[in-house]
Amino acid sequence: MTDEVQPLRTLGGPMARRQLHFVWILDISGSMRADGKIQALNVAISEALPSLRAAAQSNMSADVMVRAVTFSTGAQWHCADPVPVGEFRWQPVDADGFTDMGAALSLVAEGLRALPERGLSPVLVLVSDGQPTDDFADGLRQLLDTTWGSRAIRLAIAIGRDADQSVLQTFIGHESGQRPVLANDPDAIVAAIRWASTAVAPTFRESGSSLGVPGDDDLFYAPGDSRPS
Amino acid sequence: MRIERVEITTAGETGATHRQQQRGCDDAVGWTHGDGRPVLGTVAIADGHSDPRCVRRRVGADFVVAAAAAVPADPPGPDAMAAALIAEWRRRVDRHLAGHPLTPADIAAPTGVGAADVYAAWATNRRVAYGTTALLCRITREAVEIVRIGDGDVIAVAADGRARRLVDPERRSDGLTESISQPDAHRAVRCAAIPAGAAPVLVLLATDGFDNAYPAEDSMLRAAAELATLRRDTGEPIGSDVLGQWAREAADVSGDDATVAAVWIESGPAPAGE
């Protein structure tokens, strides 16, 4: 007779899937009203949700939690509490005000400080069409001073030609080799948002290598733009 | 005191993420028993890196296990063991490369995004294609010797039940692990030797698929201590089925491959005249 294997569910204590926090950091300043940008952003985030959920589903080692910060004059949590990706619904936003990007990063820093000690590196996606109107450097410093902020995968999407790409690159950092993704028309905004959503997939995360960034000349030129040869 | 007897039990499970992606297990484990002149047992665990550059990670992990079995007992000591392990691993990798050169076909998406990075890495160091960690434990009559390169757990449990980590790697800020495939692998080595008089009753080697399944920092220490207590209280060996159930739970939760080796050590007084 074979003895039954003793259950060891408590060996070492409870096991639990780690959380992967995905945070949209969205520019809803007044300039986003032009050229259908804010409408495109709202549509893009809604339409990217299936991609985000699919990428999250492929990551069987983590529970993906989503929330968002919007910034214009000041910054605020659009959804303050992390929501499981399967339950996340996007509430459209309007555009008005300045571009207080530093305040947004400060708010995100505050949110990251509350995360548990162990987990997967969060994914932060900054989307902007302009230049910061407040102390961006201080906000970034506060973010990078947090444990999770410094270890986060930081991505950026530059909407339109007036976006300050150097600021966005500073947000991303230079070690990863990533660049801000350029989105010059609504279709490109949708594509960029969908691409950023896949950052929660395990292939990217396990390797620690650079995320595959669609080349500018592949996706993000507006119709009629000249493409590099 | 001297070490009288060693018992080695292993188990492993493919990670849930790997199963879903129809990937095999990237961990390898193996052990040998000796006659005590001077080696009583050697066990090695390796975790192939989930990195696009490491297309032959499982082969590299298997080579760690094979190289560990080939490490000579002389000269003694973990430093010599580490040097021999690295040299033997490189010899096996280079021989494999000679017969199986790296080609674009080795990459899952040879023309896709990231392929250029992979080619660039191979141009600098072809051995990175076989990238893996290496955890090695060798027990002689005189000592328990540990060598590690990369992440994972090496935990010792003393007779009084206290568990402690051995040879912890430096925590990297970029979240990557060190690798035996590095050109400067010797700098990544962490090693230790515990004399027989202070030998633990259990040395646990585990890949990080276990630790990643726990939300608490000290869970693996607790698990190792509980295993030792279970064996002491029941008087029965801890079989591979028990470790296997643990590995399955960890692999399901962490999503990563989970492989463990338990090295049970019995010590006694040295014979008179020694």
Interface residues (C-beta under 8 A of the other chain):
Chain A: V5 Q6 P7 L8 R9 T10 L11 G12 G13 P14 M15 A16 R17 R18 S58 N59 M60 S61 A62 P116 E117 R118 S121 S150 R151 E175 P202 E206 S207 G208 S209 S210 G212 V213 P214
Chain B: G15 A16 T17 Q20 Q21 H49 S50 D51 P52 R53 G112 V113 G114 D117 S173 D174 G175 L176 N212 A213 Y214 P215 A216 E217 S219 M220 R222 A223 E226 L227 L230 D241 V242 Q245 W246 E249 A250 V253 S254 G255 D256
